[in-house]
């Protein structure tokens, strides 16, 4: 797709957002847009047209990570497709990999609606979805039906709300046994603020037995290959806690860390405080998360280097943000909230911009650029 198409894509989406989408409840708008994405993947002529418009990225962006050979480093974060109902359609839009979930051991409805809100002045979202999903048995059956006709796929698992904390490990193990064989990588989510007590599992005394049990369950369930295992952490951890998680990841031979999930902080927002307060509790994502998420990524890379694969997410809006994450230590980068505000042309613009930044840099490949800024400041 030519660069000249990009402004038109953005103008059309901005017009649709201003005139229609922003007037619709955010969760209803999500379901409507996602239905169109799924439709595009099912109709042969439409599928071909969408695939042609959102063509693969520049060959120079190809990366190898977590045992996957990917056309580029940019994927869709968990939360958009909780039940693996639209992974083919999302791949058509140009995402290099898709992470589904969060999936829990048992099906659950999540928190009462409304539970997803836009903060347009800050290009942010607030959500308290509460891991609404059909449960790991249903999602596993759907992934089995997909077979190999799918993009590179991460599966994000969390704790069922009704399960007591004393049984949390077994709940994660149940999901692992059902889902690991269908995953290119598996993510243990202990960082959502919307399930009571979940973030307590980030304490290394509780995280160690959880990750160990999930690793063992994945190996039992998929004896013919090693399913990469990652943990997703919160941006609200203190620096010393980040260091402990990083050290634990190295000690356990963990494959990766995703930095970061949403934040409970509301600091630095441009929106009126009373308007933000009216939205209630939930995790904040989008542009305001950018600086803290980047700082967490830098600290993790300085601690683990290339011993653990890092995925950067949080406040990623454009190619500059992706490039900055790569230089800070991210082998892969994810986004979600930026998709809501930028629309379907988002991935194409990111890929082209990233290719230009790589070409203008002293680095031959993205792999060469990973962590370059951190290495230069910590010789």
C-alpha positions in Angstrom: 0.0 0.0 0.0 1.4 3.4 -0.9 2.1 6.0 1.7 -0.3 8.3 -0.1 -3.2 6.2 1.1 -2.4 6.6 4.7 -3.8 10.1 5.2 -7.1 9.2 3.5 -7.4 6.1 5.8 -6.8 8.3 8.9 -9.2 11.0 7.7 -12.0 8.6 7.0 -11.6 6.9 10.4 -11.4 10.2 12.3 -14.6 11.3 10.5 -16.3 8.1 11.5 -15.0 8.4 15.1 -16.2 12.0 15.5 -19.6 11.6 13.9 -20.6 8.0 15.0 -18.2 6.0 17.1 -17.6 8.4 20.0 -21.4 8.7 20.5 -21.7 4.9 21.1 -20.9 3.1 24.3 -17.3 2.1 24.0 -17.9 -1.6 24.6 -20.8 -1.7 22.0 -18.6 0.1 19.5 -15.9 -2.5 20.1 -18.3 -5.3 19.4 -19.6 -3.6 16.3 -16.1 -3.0 14.9 -15.0 -6.5 15.7 -17.9 -8.0 13.9 -16.9 -6.1 10.8 -13.3 -7.4 11.1 -14.6 -11.0 11.5 -16.9 -10.5 8.5 -13.9 -9.4 6.4 -12.1 -12.7 7.1 -15.1 -14.8 6.1 -16.0 -13.2 2.7 -13.5 -14.3 0.1 -13.6 -11.1 -2.1 -13.6 -8.8 0.9 -10.8 -10.8 2.5 -8.6 -10.4 -0.6 -9.3 -6.7 -0.7 -8.5 -6.1 2.9 -5.3 -8.2 2.7 -4.2 -6.2 -0.4 -4.8 -2.9 1.4 -3.0 -3.8 4.5 -0.1 -5.5 2.9 2.8 -7.2 4.8 5.5 -4.9 6.2 8.9 -4.2 4.7 11.0 -7.4 4.6 13.7 -5.6 6.8 11.3 -5.7 9.7 11.2 -9.5 10.0 12.1 -10.8 13.4 12.7 -14.1 15.2 11.4 -14.2 18.7 10.1 -16.9 21.1 10.6 -19.5 18.4 8.5 -17.6 15.9 9.6 -16.1 12.6 7.4 -13.0 12.2 7.0 -10.5 9.4 7.4 -7.7 11.8 7.6 -6.9 15.5 4.2 -5.4 16.1 1.3 -7.4 17.6 -2.1 -6.8 19.1 -2.2 -7.0 22.9 -4.5 -9.2 24.9 -8.0 -7.8 25.6 -9.3 -7.1 22.1 -10.1 -10.8 21.2 -10.8 -12.5 24.5 -12.3 -15.6 23.0 -10.2 -16.2 19.9 -13.2 -15.4 17.6 -11.4 -13.1 15.2 -7.7 -13.9 14.9 -7.8 -14.3 11.1 -9.5 -11.0 10.6 -7.0 -9.2 12.9 -4.1 -10.7 11.0 -5.6 -9.3 7.8 -5.3 -5.8 9.3 -1.5 -6.3 9.5 -0.8 -7.3 13.0 2.3 -9.5 13.0 1.0 -11.6 15.8 -2.1 -11.7 18.0 -2.4 -12.3 21.7 -5.8 -13.6 22.8 -7.4 -13.5 26.2 -7.3 -13.0 29.0 -8.8 -16.6 29.3 -9.7 -18.0 32.7 -10.2 -21.6 33.8 -14.0 -21.2 34.1 -16.3 -19.0 32.0 -17.3 -15.8 33.6 -19.3 -12.7 32.7 -16.9 -10.1 34.0 -17.9 -7.0 35.8 -21.2 -5.2 35.4 -21.6 -2.8 32.5 -20.7 -0.1 31.6 -17.1 -1.1 32.1 -15.1 0.4 29.2 -14.7 4.1 28.8 -12.8 6.5 26.5 -10.8 9.4 27.7 -10.4 11.2 24.4 -8.5 14.2 25.6 -5.7 11.9 26.7 -6.1 9.3 24.0 -6.7 6.8 26.7 -9.1 4.1 27.9 -10.3 3.0 31.3 -11.5 -0.5 31.6 -12.8 -2.7 34.4 -13.9 -5.6 32.2 -13.0 -8.3 34.8 -11.7 -11.0 32.5 -15.1 -11.6 30.8 -14.6 -14.7 28.6 -16.1 -18.1 27.7 -13.5 -20.1 29.7 -10.5 -22.1 28.7 -12.4 -25.2 27.5 -14.4 -23.3 25.0 -11.5 -21.2 23.8 -9.3 -24.4 23.4 -12.0 -26.0 21.2 -12.2 -22.9 19.0 -8.4 -22.8 18.6 -8.3 -26.5 17.8 -10.8 -25.8 15.0 -8.6 -23.1 13.6 -5.7 -25.5 13.2 -2.6 -24.0 11.5 -4.7 -21.5 9.5 -4.0 -18.6 11.8 -1.4 -16.0 12.6 1.3 -16.3 15.2 -0.7 -16.6 18.4 -0.1 -15.8 22.1 -2.6 -17.1 24.7 -3.0 -15.0 27.8 -4.4 -16.7 30.9 -5.6 -15.4 34.2 -7.4 -16.4 37.4 -11.1 -17.1 37.6 -12.7 -14.5 40.0 -14.7 -17.1 41.8 -11.7 -19.3 42.5 -10.2 -18.6 46.0 -6.6 -17.4 46.0 -5.5 -20.6 47.7 -6.6 -22.5 44.5 -5.2 -19.9 42.0 -2.3 -22.1 40.9 -4.5 -25.0 40.0 -6.8 -22.6 38.1 -3.9 -21.5 36.0 -2.7 -25.1 35.5 -6.2 -26.1 34.3 -6.1 -23.4 31.6 -2.5 -24.3 30.7 -3.4 -28.0 30.2 -6.2 -27.0 27.8 -4.6 -24.1 25.9 -0.8 -24.6 25.8 -0.8 -27.0 22.8 -2.6 -24.3 20.7 -0.3 -21.4 21.7 2.9 -20.2 20.1 3.6 -18.6 23.5 1.7 -18.6 26.8 1.3 -15.6 29.1 0.6 -15.7 32.8 -1.4 -12.5 33.6 -1.0 -11.5 37.3 -1.3 -7.8 36.7 -4.8 -6.8 35.8 -6.3 -4.4 38.5 -9.8 -5.7 37.8 -9.7 -9.1 39.6 -9.5 -8.8 43.4 -6.2 -10.0 44.8 -4.7 -10.8 41.4 -1.8 -8.4 41.6 -0.8 -10.0 44.9 0.5 -12.9 42.8 3.3 -10.6 41.5 5.1 -11.0 44.8 8.0 -13.3 44.0 7.2 -15.6 46.9 3.8 -16.4 45.2 4.9 -15.9 41.6 7.7 -18.5 41.8 5.4 -21.5 42.6 2.8 -20.3 40.1 5.2 -20.0 37.2 6.9 -23.3 38.1 3.5 -25.1 38.1 2.5 -23.5 34.8 5.8 -24.5 33.2 5.5 -28.1 34.3 1.9 -28.2 33.1 2.8 -26.9 29.7 5.6 -29.4 29.4 3.3 -32.3 30.3 0.6 -31.1 27.9 2.9 -30.5 25.0 5.8 -33.0 25.3 7.0 -32.6 21.7 7.9 -28.9 21.9 8.7 -26.2 24.5 5.9 -23.6 24.6 7.5 -20.3 25.5 6.2 -18.9 28.9 6.0 -15.2 29.7 4.6 -13.2 32.6 2.8 -9.9 32.2 3.4 -7.3 34.9 1.9 -4.1 36.1 3.5 -0.6 35.6 2.7 0.2 39.3 5.3 -2.1 40.7 8.1 -0.4 42.7 11.5 -0.6 41.1 12.8 -3.0 43.7 9.9 -5.3 42.9 10.7 -5.1 39.2 14.2 -6.2 39.9 12.9 -9.2 41.9 10.6 -10.2 39.0 13.5 -9.8 36.6 15.8 -11.9 38.7 13.1 -14.6 39.1 12.6 -14.7 35.4 16.3 -15.4 34.8 16.4 -17.9 37.7 13.4 -19.9 36.4 14.5 -19.8 32.7 11.4 -17.8 31.9 11.1 -17.0 28.1 9.8 -13.5 28.4 8.2 -10.6 30.3 5.5 -8.3 29.0 5.8 -4.8 30.2 3.2 -3.5 31.0 -0.4 -4.0 31.8 -2.8 -1.1 32.6 -2.2 1.3 35.5 -4.4 2.3 38.5 -2.8 5.8 38.5 -4.7 8.8 37.2 -1.8 11.2 37.5 -1.0 13.7 34.7 -4.2 13.4 32.8 -5.5 16.4 30.9 -9.1 15.4 31.3 -11.0 17.2 34.1 -10.5 15.3 37.4 -14.2 15.1 38.2 -14.8 13.6 34.7 -12.1 11.0 35.3 -13.4 10.3 38.8 -16.9 9.7 37.4 -15.6 6.8 35.3 -14.8 4.9 38.5 -12.3 2.2 39.1 -10.4 0.3 36.4 -7.1 0.1 34.6 -5.9 3.1 32.5 -4.3 2.4 29.1 -3.2 4.5 26.2 -0.9 7.5 25.8 -0.6 8.5 29.5 1.0 5.1 30.2 3.8 5.6 27.8 6.5 7.1 30.0 6.1 4.6 32.9 5.8 1.6 30.7 9.0 2.7 28.8 10.8 3.2 32.1 9.8 -0.3 33.3 11.1 -1.7 30.0 14.4 0.0 30.3 14.9 -1.2 33.8 14.1 -4.7 32.9 16.5 -4.8 30.0 19.3 -3.3 32.1 18.7 -6.2 34.5 18.2 -9.2 32.2 19.8 -8.1 28.9 19.1 -10.7 26.2 18.6 -13.6 28.6 14.8 -12.9 28.6 12.7 -11.7 25.7 10.9 -8.5 26.5 7.6 -7.3 24.9 6.9 -3.6 25.3 3.3 -2.4 25.5 1.5 0.6 27.0 1.1 4.0 25.4 2.3 2.8 21.9 0.7 5.1 19.3 3.0 5.5 16.4 6.3 4.3 14.7 8.4 6.5 17.0 6.9 4.8 20.0 7.7 1.3 18.6 11.2 2.3 17.7 11.8 3.8 21.1 10.6 0.5 22.7 13.0 -1.5 20.5 15.9 0.7 21.5 14.9 0.3 25.1 15.1 -3.5 24.9 11.8 -4.8 23.4 12.2 -7.5 20.8 8.4 -7.3 20.2 5.9 -4.5 20.8 2.2 -4.6 21.3 -0.7 -2.1 21.2 -4.4 -1.9 21.8 -5.7 1.6 22.8 -4.0 3.2 19.8 -6.0 0.9 17.6 -9.2 2.5 19.0 -8.1 6.0 18.2 -6.2 5.4 14.9 -8.4 2.9 13.2 -7.6 0.1 10.7 -4.8 1.9 9.0 -2.8 1.9 12.2 -0.5 -1.1 11.6 0.4 -0.1 8.0 1.5 3.4 9.1 3.5 1.9 12.0 5.2 -0.6 9.7 6.2 2.0 7.1 7.4 4.5 9.7 9.4 1.8 11.5 11.1 0.7 8.3 12.1 4.3 7.6 13.6 4.6 11.1 15.5 1.4 10.8 16.9 2.5 7.4 18.0 5.8 8.8 19.7 4.2 11.8 23.1 2.6 12.1 21.5 -0.8 12.7 21.1 -3.4 9.9 18.2 -5.3 11.5 15.7 -4.7 14.3 17.6 -7.4 16.3 20.7 -5.3 16.2 18.7 -2.3 17.6 17.1 -4.1 20.5 18.3 -2.4 23.7 20.9 -0.2 21.9 20.0 2.9 24.0 20.2 1.0 27.3 23.5 -0.6 26.3 25.0 2.7 25.4 24.0 4.1 28.8 25.2 1.0 30.7 28.5 0.0 29.0 
